[in-house]
Structure formats: C-alpha cells, structure tokens
Amino acid sequence: MRQPRTPADLVRRFAAMRARERAEEFAKGRTEASAVPDGWTRETYRLPRDEAVRTAQDWFERFPKASYRTEVERWRVDGEVVEFTIRRLPGTE
C-alpha cells in the first residue's frame, strides 16, 4: 500500500519536472525564459531607446499592472539599444 504524498514530495516532483523541461528546451537551443510554459505571456524586444520606452508604455496602457500583473522582467542596455522582456498574466483582452 502506498503512503500518501506529502506537500514536500509534490514540490520535489514538480521541481524535477520543471528541471527536465528546461533541460529539453536548452537542448533544442531555446534558452529564453519563455521557452518553459509557466502561465505568463512574454515578449522580448530589442529596440532603440526611445522606441523601447514607447513600446513599454503601450504595454502598460493596454494591460494595466493591477489587472494583468504586467512587468518588465529583464532588460539590458547596449549603447542606444535596449533589449527587454515584458511579461503579463494572460486574461481577457
């Protein structure tokens, strides 16, 4: 007879599943955070600074932070070019 799983057992199981998924995606050459499904919608941009600011502002106007948990997940500045990933929880649009 199997003993019931504890919450810690489930956490370990899900962590192992996610690690396997990431390893598979990495093996396929996809290293972006969006390669592993986790419920978030992500978009990565590489734009000139002014256009990057306008694009981010457009996201926050279309998907307010309070409703969609919109946020800039990561960014990198390379001279006058900004590369950033913005994410939000999907919802009704």
Order of alpha helices (4+ residues) and beta strands (2+ residues): alpha-beta-alpha-alpha-beta-beta
